[in-house]
Amino acid sequence: MSVPGLMIAAPASGTGKTTVMLGLSRAFAEDGLAVQPFKSGPDYIDPAFHRAACGRASFNLDSWAMGETLLETISAEAAGADIVLAEGSMGLYDGVAQPGATGNGASADIARRMGWPVVLVVDVSGQAQSAAATALGFARYDAGLPFAGVILNRVASPRHERLARLGMEAVGIAVLGALPRRGDLTLPERHLGLVQAVEHPDLDRAIAGYASFLRDHTDLAAIRQAACAQARPASTASLQAPPAQRIALAQDAAFSFTYPHLLEGWRRNGAEILPFSPLVDEAPAADADLVWLPGGYPELHAGRIADAMTFLAGLRTHAETRAVHGECGGYMVLGEALIDKAGRSHRMAGLLGLVTSHAQRRMHLGYRRAELLAPVAGLAPGSQLRGHEFHYSTIVEQRDAPLARVTDADGTELAETGSHRGRVTGTFFHLIAQDR
């Protein structure tokens, strides 16, 4: 029997769905419900906020990067929960042009597959009854997608709410809530989007405020009653196997972008995760089989990393005999230098012939598929990987052999292939899944 769920989605980014997701998660948890959160699409920041809101680990579900078996296995994390809340990404139907492992990456793909009705968060600022036309289009665009109703956001006045409700009533769309405009309920942002959960100055109080706001302005009972799911067989498959037995994992404000399902899979398949912090100048465990430097914000801490002699020496010593891998920000730290946005150059580990710059900003964004040309720890050459890339760094210099043949979601081959030297490897894309 599947756990009933809802997809919290929106017509576009920036409409308030994260506030709604966190507020509902905390409100239901306060009412004694076990809430299982998920995030649709490739996002490594929101799951930590979800966990802070309801106390259960949140996992990504991605129809472009993940095959059927992996999606089923991750969705089975809802076992024992009372309700599932999944947060969409971008607009409900936004995905890539070419389908991937099981779909095009849109939140609608996940909602349809899991049978989770959509709660559409509609920004009604600057309109009233006209918002119903938007909602009606989203409700009818895909007849196979269950649709629960809307939450009106950024309502200016009681009159504004009354008119917007009249429009929804005229086309038969349920209004599950109406949130007054409040500028103090937005999460702080930084250059790549939201701050990380660990960086929020008073996260628990902020989420409690969202919950109180949702209690006052939505029908929690109706929202819960709208939740449902398709009956699904119990998954017997395991999450992804680890690339090594003992993995030293950098974890701090500069290195934090690792997908939760990967770490959980490594642990459940017997790996030991050994966290360390480069920012406090800790070296990776001397007996680790692999050092993994995830992405994050090393460009904001480049001076501290350059001065972290214990960390850098331990990294170099490890690389003499065992594998080291870096993703995105971790890849940059493995290089010779990192140039910050002010144009200052900071010496990095020097394990790869790579120089990257934030002074020459250009956005790199999208799904990536890679065929390894060299091993990455326990991943053999020829392995097919799926991931996602999002950064503003520019490669100024790259002198090592390519790590992989990398294409985007349309199959276009890309110049940024990652690189390898000896036992050291790095890529700009974040691993999500391995094709099986």
SULGI-V131924 format. One record per pair of residues at least 24 apart in sequence whose ideal C-beta (glycine too) atoms are under 8 Angstrom apart, sorted by the first residue. I is the first residue (numbers start at 0). J is the second residue. Records with the same first field share a line. If there is no record, write none. Layout:
I: J, J
This chain:
0: 230
1: 77, 113, 114, 228, 229, 230, 231
2: 35, 77, 78, 80, 81, 82, 83, 228
3: 82, 83, 226, 227, 228
4: 35, 77, 82, 83, 84, 85, 113, 114, 115, 226, 227, 228
5: 82, 83, 84, 85, 115, 116, 117, 118, 147, 222, 225, 226
6: 39, 85, 87, 91, 106, 109, 110, 113, 115, 116, 117, 118
7: 84, 85, 86, 87, 118, 120
8: 87, 90, 91, 106, 107, 110, 117, 118, 119, 120
9: 87, 90, 91, 119, 120, 121, 122
10: 90, 91, 119, 121, 122, 133, 137
11: 89, 90
12: 88, 89, 90
13: 122
14: 120, 121, 122, 152
15: 120, 122, 152, 153, 178
16: 86, 87, 120
17: 45, 48, 86, 186, 193
18: 184, 185, 186, 209, 212
19: 118, 120, 150, 152, 178, 213
20: 45, 49, 52, 84, 86
21: 48, 49, 52, 206, 209, 210
22: 206, 209, 210, 212, 213
23: 84, 210, 213, 217, 219, 222
24: 49, 52, 53, 84
25: 52, 53, 206, 207, 209, 210
26: 210, 213, 214, 219
27: 53, 81, 82, 84, 219, 223
28: 52, 53, 54
29: 210
30: 219
32: 81, 82, 223
33: 79, 80, 81, 82
34: 80, 81, 82, 83, 84
35: 76, 77, 80, 82, 83, 84
36: 83, 84, 85, 86
37: 73, 74, 77, 83, 84, 85, 86, 109
38: 85, 86, 88
39: 85, 86, 87, 88, 106, 109, 110
40: 87, 88, 89, 104, 106
41: 88, 104, 366, 386, 387, 389, 429, 431
42: 88
43: 255, 256, 257, 258, 294, 429
44: 192, 193, 195, 196, 256
45: 86, 193
46: 259
47: 195, 196, 197
48: 186, 193, 196, 202, 206
49: 86
50: 196
51: 196, 202, 203, 206
52: 206, 209
53: 84
55: 80
56: 259, 263
57: 259
58: 259, 260, 263
59: 258, 259, 260, 431
60: 85, 109, 113
61: 104, 431, 432
62: 94, 99, 100, 101, 102, 103, 104, 105, 108, 109, 112
63: 94, 95, 98, 99, 100, 101, 102, 103, 104, 366, 385, 408
64: 99, 100, 104, 366, 385, 386, 387, 431, 432
65: 100, 101, 385, 431, 432
66: 100, 101, 432, 434, 435
67: 100, 101
68: 234, 236, 435
69: 236, 238, 239, 260, 432
70: 101, 109, 112
71: 231, 232, 234, 236
72: 234, 236, 237, 238
73: 238, 260
74: 113, 231, 234
75: 233, 234
82: 223, 226
83: 113, 115, 226, 228
85: 109, 110, 113, 115
91: 117, 119, 137
92: 137, 140, 141
95: 365, 366, 408, 409
96: 408, 409
97: 408, 409, 410
99: 366, 368, 385, 408
100: 385, 432, 434
104: 366, 408
107: 141, 144
110: 144, 145
111: 141, 143, 144, 145
112: 229
113: 228, 229, 231
114: 145, 227, 228, 229
115: 145, 226, 227, 228
116: 145, 146, 147, 225, 226, 227
117: 144, 145, 146, 147
118: 147, 148, 149, 150, 175, 222, 225
119: 146, 148, 149, 150
120: 149, 150, 152
121: 149, 150, 151, 152
122: 152, 153
123: 151, 152, 153, 154, 159, 163
124: 153, 155, 180
126: 163
127: 159, 162, 163, 166
128: 162, 163, 165, 166, 169
129: 166
130: 163, 166, 167
131: 163, 166, 167, 169, 170, 172
132: 166, 170
134: 167, 170, 172
135: 170, 172
138: 172
145: 227
146: 172
147: 173, 175, 222, 225, 226
148: 172, 173, 174, 175, 221, 225
149: 173, 174, 175
150: 174, 175, 176, 177, 178, 217
151: 176, 177, 178
152: 178
153: 178, 179, 180
154: 178, 179, 180
155: 179, 180
173: 221, 225
175: 217, 218, 221, 222, 225
176: 213, 216, 217, 218, 222
177: 216, 217
178: 212, 213, 216, 217
179: 216
181: 212
184: 208, 209, 212
189: 296
190: 391
191: 296, 389, 390, 391
195: 252, 255
197: 252, 255
198: 252
237: 264, 267, 268
238: 263, 264, 267, 268
239: 264, 265, 268, 432, 433
240: 264, 265, 268, 377
241: 265, 268, 269, 270, 377
242: 289, 291, 322, 324, 375, 376, 377, 378
243: 270, 287, 288, 289, 322, 376, 377
244: 269, 270, 271, 288
245: 270, 271, 273, 284, 286, 287, 288, 289
246: 270, 271, 272, 273, 287, 288, 289, 290, 291
247: 273, 274, 275, 283, 284, 287, 289, 290, 291, 317
248: 272, 273, 274, 275, 291, 293
249: 274, 275, 276, 277, 283, 290, 291, 292, 293, 329
250: 274, 275, 276, 293
251: 276, 277, 278, 279, 295
252: 278, 295, 296, 300
253: 277, 278, 295, 296, 297, 299, 300, 303, 304, 328
254: 292, 293, 294, 295, 297, 328, 329
255: 293, 294, 295
256: 293, 294, 295, 326, 327, 328, 429
257: 291, 293, 326, 429
258: 429, 430, 431
261: 430, 431
275: 310
277: 304, 307, 310, 332
278: 303, 304, 307
280: 306, 307, 308, 309, 310
281: 309, 310, 313
282: 309, 310, 312, 313, 314
283: 310, 313, 314, 317
285: 313, 317
287: 317, 321
288: 321, 322, 376
289: 321, 322, 323, 324, 376, 377
290: 314, 317, 318, 321, 322, 323, 324
291: 324, 325, 326, 329
292: 323, 324, 325, 326, 328, 329, 330, 332, 333
293: 326, 327, 328, 329, 429
294: 326, 327, 328, 329, 390, 429
295: 327, 328, 329
296: 328
297: 328, 329, 331, 332, 337
298: 328, 331, 337, 339, 340, 357, 392
301: 337, 339, 343, 345, 347
302: 345
304: 332, 337, 345, 347
305: 345, 346, 347
311: 347, 348
314: 348, 350
315: 348, 349, 350
318: 350, 421, 422, 423
320: 422
321: 422
322: 374, 375, 376, 422, 423, 424
323: 350, 422, 423, 424
324: 375, 376, 423, 424, 425
325: 424, 425, 426
326: 425, 426, 427, 428, 429, 430
327: 388, 389, 390, 426, 427, 428, 429
328: 390
329: 425
330: 417, 425, 426, 427
331: 355, 392
333: 423, 425
334: 425
335: 396
338: 395
350: 420, 423
351: 399, 418, 419, 420, 423, 425
352: 396, 397, 398, 399, 418, 420
353: 394, 396, 397, 398, 399, 418, 425
354: 394, 395, 396, 397
355: 392, 393, 394, 395
356: 392, 393, 395
357: 391, 392, 393
359: 393, 395
360: 391, 392, 393
361: 391, 393
362: 389, 390, 391
363: 388, 389, 390, 391, 392, 415, 427
364: 388, 389
365: 407, 408
366: 407, 408
367: 405, 406, 407, 413, 428
368: 405, 406, 407, 408
369: 402, 403, 404, 405, 406, 417, 426, 428
370: 403, 404
371: 402, 403
372: 400, 401, 402, 403, 404, 416
373: 400, 402, 403, 419, 424
374: 424
375: 402, 424
376: 424
378: 433
382: 433
383: 433, 434
384: 430, 432, 433, 434
385: 430, 431, 432, 433, 434
386: 426, 428, 429, 430, 431, 432
387: 428, 429, 431
388: 415, 427, 428, 429
390: 427
392: 427
402: 426
